[in-house]
């Protein structure tokens, strides 16, 4: 259940799904305390405005989050 993940587990998930964007995201997730519950609430506009992500990485992350919500990555 992704909603129970710690910040470290969220980072591990991202490393597994997309090693290219996980490096810069790891620091952001630690800084902003993005755990499983927060991850599932993230939207692209929030990621770009408050986390400083570019559109491409924000959209990729939204895709992975949507798949998590659908239960396809469990």
Secondary structure by P-SEA (a helix, b strand, c coil): ccccccaaaaaaaaaaccccaaaaaaaaaaaacccaaaaaaccaaaaaacccccaaaaaaaaaaaaaaaacccc
